[in-house]
Amino acid sequence: MWLLLFFWYLFIGCWFFSYIFPKYYFSELFMSFLPYHTLILFVWLIFWIILLYYILKKGSSLWISLKKTFLGLFIILSGVLFILFSRKFNYFYNVDVNQIQENMTWWLKVLYANIYKNNTNYTWLKSIIEQNNPDLIMFVELADHHYANLKSFLSDNYPYTNSTYWSETYVWNMVFSKKKIENRADDFPQWAWRYGYFSVNHENKPIYFYLVHMSSPISKKYFDMRNNQIDYFFKDFFMHQEFHRIKNDKVVALGDFNTSPWSIFYWNFAKWFEWEYINITRFLPIVFTWKSTALPILWSHIDHVFVNKFVKISNFSVVSISGSDHFWFLFNIK
């Protein structure tokens, strides 16, 4: 029992450290799986309360008093953590997303997909596109072998394309569209990491899209790289908003931000949007968009769809894709 208590106090230390010092790399990784921690805390809080109840029934002695003291302290600390974590979890989902509409005439059907660079299930990829027939497909982690195997099918059905090299290993962000695309990313200088920025016209009015893919924080180096990418992206974003767009333009920013809603870095950029933008994934009760290939029981929420108040969304759904470590998004835009 003492060994078990030792490990749980160690976990409690990790939980408190991550909550109090959220900007550290360890805290970022730890908090990316906050729903797991919240569930574990709830289950073990109940377990230790039951155990304490049975110890209390045994009477009193020095040994039992020590057990009571350690268990009581553990229950208090666990309870405090459970309240903090559950509030953090609920805050993300406790929002009125008024951009979600039904029974309207929709103009554009969008499929967003992180293919996964090593995914070779080309038949499945093609069938998903044929089944849903989107007007606009936005791929991240599209590798050369994907393009070689899907090029003929995509070019026959999607005559307009827009591509951005994301890294030197020929991993792309690429857009395929049935409607004409106006590339906006060449109108201003971008640094080494690039994102897609384009518009599609409807009734002589543009809808602006950003397709982003931040670095995955698999090491401290890439953690810092992702944070720099976030800073650069939003500096550009607000520059575009001030000089390239007018007030009532519709804007959609989506992609693999490699940042969970439980991260302080997520809220740093989410708050930059102020009240004009909302993350559409917040209207789902719980959504996981990525699963670990090394440990498939670990899932997190790192893909997001931000829209401004002029964009209406319908039939938003999460799509499971064979061969990909990400779930995809399918939705309509008005």
CORHURA-V227631 format. One record per backbone hydrogen bond with DSSP energy under -1.0 kcal/mol. CO is the residue of the C=O (numbers start at 1). NH is the residue of the N-H. E is the energy in kcal/mol with one decimal. If there is no record, write none. Layout:
<<CO,NH,E> <CO,NH,E>>
//
This chain:
<<1,5,-2.7> <2,6,-2.3> <3,7,-2.1> <4,8,-2.0> <5,9,-2.5> <6,10,-1.9> <7,11,-2.2> <8,12,-2.3> <9,13,-2.2> <10,14,-2.0> <11,15,-2.8> <12,16,-2.8> <13,17,-2.5> <14,18,-2.5> <15,19,-1.9> <16,20,-2.7> <17,21,-2.9> <21,24,-1.2> <24,28,-2.2> <25,29,-2.1> <26,30,-2.5> <27,31,-2.9> <30,33,-1.1> <31,34,-1.5> <33,37,-1.6> <34,38,-2.6> <35,39,-2.0> <36,40,-2.8> <37,41,-2.6> <38,42,-2.0> <39,43,-2.5> <40,44,-2.6> <41,45,-2.1> <42,46,-1.9> <43,47,-2.1> <44,48,-2.7> <45,49,-1.9> <46,50,-2.2> <47,51,-2.4> <48,52,-2.5> <49,53,-2.0> <50,54,-1.8> <51,55,-1.9> <52,56,-2.5> <53,57,-1.2> <55,58,-1.2> <56,59,-1.0> <61,65,-2.7> <62,66,-2.1> <63,67,-2.0> <64,68,-2.6> <65,69,-2.3> <66,70,-2.6> <67,71,-2.7> <68,72,-2.8> <69,73,-2.3> <70,74,-2.4> <71,75,-2.7> <72,76,-2.2> <73,77,-2.5> <74,78,-2.9> <75,79,-2.5> <76,80,-2.3> <77,81,-2.3> <78,82,-2.7> <79,83,-2.1> <80,84,-2.3> <81,85,-3.1> <82,86,-2.6> <83,87,-2.0> <84,88,-1.9> <85,89,-2.4> <86,90,-2.9> <87,91,-2.1> <90,94,-2.2> <93,95,-2.0> <96,98,-1.2> <97,100,-1.3> <99,313,-3.3> <108,333,-3.0> <109,135,-1.8> <109,136,-2.1> <110,331,-2.1> <111,138,-2.9> <112,329,-1.8> <113,140,-2.3> <116,119,-2.3> <120,122,-2.0> <121,125,-1.9> <122,126,-2.4> <123,127,-2.2> <124,128,-2.3> <125,129,-1.7> <126,130,-2.4> <127,131,-2.7> <128,132,-2.0> <129,133,-2.5> <135,178,-2.4> <136,111,-2.7> <137,176,-2.5> <138,113,-3.0> <139,174,-2.3> <140,115,-1.9> <142,172,-2.7> <143,147,-2.0> <144,148,-2.5> <145,149,-1.6> <146,150,-2.0> <147,151,-1.8> <150,154,-2.9> <151,155,-2.9> <152,156,-1.4> <153,157,-1.1> <154,158,-3.2> <160,177,-2.9> <162,175,-3.3> <164,173,-2.9> <171,166,-2.5> <172,142,-2.2> <173,164,-2.9> <174,139,-3.1> <175,162,-1.8> <176,137,-3.2> <177,160,-2.1> <182,199,-2.0> <184,187,-1.4> <196,211,-2.2> <197,184,-2.7> <197,185,-1.2> <198,209,-3.3> <199,182,-2.7> <200,207,-2.2> <202,205,-1.3> <205,202,-2.9> <207,200,-2.0> <208,252,-2.6> <209,198,-2.1> <210,254,-2.4> <211,196,-2.7> <212,256,-1.6> <216,218,-2.6> <219,223,-2.3> <220,224,-2.3> <221,225,-1.9> <222,226,-2.6> <223,227,-1.9> <224,228,-2.1> <225,229,-2.4> <226,230,-2.4> <227,231,-1.9> <228,232,-2.6> <229,233,-2.7> <230,234,-2.2> <231,235,-1.7> <232,236,-2.3> <233,237,-2.8> <234,238,-2.1> <235,239,-1.4> <236,240,-2.9> <237,241,-2.2> <238,242,-1.6> <239,243,-2.4> <240,244,-2.5> <240,245,-1.4> <246,249,-1.6> <250,208,-2.8> <251,308,-1.7> <252,210,-2.4> <253,306,-3.3> <254,212,-2.2> <255,257,-1.1> <255,304,-2.1> <256,214,-2.5> <260,263,-1.7> <263,267,-1.5> <264,268,-1.6> <265,269,-1.5> <266,270,-2.8> <267,271,-2.0> <271,274,-1.3> <273,276,-1.4> <276,309,-1.4> <278,307,-2.0> <279,282,-2.0> <280,283,-1.8> <289,327,-2.1> <290,300,-2.5> <295,298,-2.5> <298,292,-2.7> <300,289,-1.8> <300,290,-2.1> <302,257,-1.4> <304,255,-1.8> <305,280,-2.9> <306,253,-3.0> <307,278,-2.2> <308,311,-2.0> <312,334,-2.2> <313,101,-3.1> <314,332,-2.7> <317,330,-2.2> <319,328,-3.1> <321,324,-1.4> <325,291,-2.6> <328,319,-3.2> <329,112,-2.8> <330,317,-2.4> <331,110,-3.5> <332,314,-1.6> <333,107,-1.8> <333,108,-1.9>>
//
